[in-house]
């Protein structure tokens, strides 16, 4: 086994480095997405009663207690709840855009690893075969058949290893990209829902302050 790995040359180690990077990205993103996963409906339902009763300080405190991009976007809106609806909407969308980088961070790195690993495997195979056919006696047919078969097998192993690591890396990339997009949509929706809740609370308060008409 060690002889086979040694014969595959530096391309094998490059593939292994990219595979380790991809594994680290997958582990880090899965942990992050699990940590920031918040039930938006329960979160907003708890804030609604506070906002409707005018307890914005308590609602802001509740938002600050939770981790993740959704709580930060809602916090940005609550901190400026006295602004008009359009301004609050712009704040919500702007805060959500700032969270996109955090949510999608490192995911592109996984895509790069999934793309580069098979290319490195193919390049390693071609370089190994070129080096083999430049050896004395190969063109003339003087090389022993077992040596030829062993060299070709080692060269092709590079392509197989590159593909073997790239396929799960790309599958995880698609999963993480889909998960990131879902979180971004939930964050944007939560920010806008908070704006609507504040606007409705203002409208209800204004109607309650109007004197009853005879």
BELVENGI-V550262 format. One record per residue. N is the residue number from 0. RES is the residue in one letter. SS is DSSP state (alpha for helix, beta for strand, coil for the rest). Layout:
{{N RES SS} {N RES SS}}
This chain:
{{0 X coil} {1 X alpha} {2 X alpha} {3 X alpha} {4 X alpha} {5 X alpha} {6 X alpha} {7 X alpha} {8 X coil} {9 X alpha} {10 X alpha} {11 X alpha} {12 X alpha} {13 X alpha} {14 X alpha} {15 X alpha} {16 X alpha} {17 X alpha} {18 X alpha} {19 X alpha} {20 X alpha} {21 X alpha} {22 X alpha} {23 X alpha} {24 X alpha} {25 X alpha} {26 X alpha} {27 X alpha} {28 X alpha} {29 X alpha} {30 X alpha} {31 X alpha} {32 X alpha} {33 X alpha} {34 X alpha} {35 X coil} {36 X coil} {37 X coil} {38 X coil} {39 X alpha} {40 X alpha} {41 X alpha} {42 X alpha} {43 X alpha} {44 X alpha} {45 X alpha} {46 X alpha} {47 X alpha} {48 X alpha} {49 X alpha} {50 X alpha} {51 X alpha} {52 X coil} {53 X coil} {54 X coil} {55 X alpha} {56 X alpha} {57 X alpha} {58 X alpha} {59 X alpha} {60 X alpha} {61 X alpha} {62 X alpha} {63 X alpha} {64 X alpha} {65 X coil} {66 X coil} {67 X coil} {68 X alpha} {69 X alpha} {70 X alpha} {71 X alpha} {72 X alpha} {73 X alpha} {74 X alpha} {75 X alpha} {76 X alpha} {77 X alpha} {78 X coil} {79 X coil} {80 X coil} {81 X coil} {82 X coil} {83 X coil} {84 X alpha} {85 X alpha} {86 X alpha} {87 X alpha} {88 X alpha} {89 X alpha} {90 X alpha} {91 X alpha} {92 X alpha} {93 X alpha} {94 X alpha} {95 X alpha} {96 X alpha} {97 X alpha} {98 X alpha} {99 X alpha} {100 X alpha} {101 X alpha} {102 X alpha} {103 X alpha} {104 X coil} {105 X coil} {106 X alpha} {107 X alpha} {108 X alpha} {109 X alpha} {110 X alpha} {111 X alpha} {112 X alpha} {113 X alpha} {114 X alpha} {115 X alpha} {116 X alpha} {117 X alpha} {118 X alpha} {119 X alpha} {120 X alpha} {121 X alpha} {122 X alpha} {123 X alpha} {124 X alpha} {125 X alpha} {126 X alpha} {127 X alpha} {128 X alpha} {129 X alpha} {130 X alpha} {131 X alpha} {132 X alpha} {133 X coil} {134 X coil} {135 X coil} {136 X coil} {137 X coil} {138 X coil} {139 X coil} {140 X coil} {141 X coil} {142 X coil} {143 X coil} {144 X alpha} {145 X alpha} {146 X alpha} {147 X alpha} {148 X alpha} {149 X alpha} {150 X alpha} {151 X alpha} {152 X alpha} {153 X alpha} {154 X alpha} {155 X alpha} {156 X alpha} {157 X alpha} {158 X alpha} {159 X alpha} {160 X alpha} {161 X alpha} {162 X alpha} {163 X alpha} {164 X alpha} {165 X alpha} {166 X alpha} {167 X alpha} {168 X alpha} {169 X alpha} {170 X alpha} {171 X alpha} {172 X alpha} {173 X alpha} {174 X alpha} {175 X alpha} {176 X alpha} {177 X alpha} {178 X alpha} {179 X alpha} {180 X alpha} {181 X alpha} {182 X alpha} {183 X alpha} {184 X alpha} {185 X alpha} {186 X alpha} {187 X alpha} {188 X alpha} {189 X alpha} {190 X alpha} {191 X alpha} {192 X alpha} {193 X alpha} {194 X alpha} {195 X alpha} {196 X alpha} {197 X alpha} {198 X alpha} {199 X alpha} {200 X alpha} {201 X alpha} {202 X alpha} {203 X alpha} {204 X alpha} {205 X alpha} {206 X alpha} {207 X alpha} {208 X alpha} {209 X coil} {210 X coil} {211 X coil} {212 X coil} {213 X coil}}
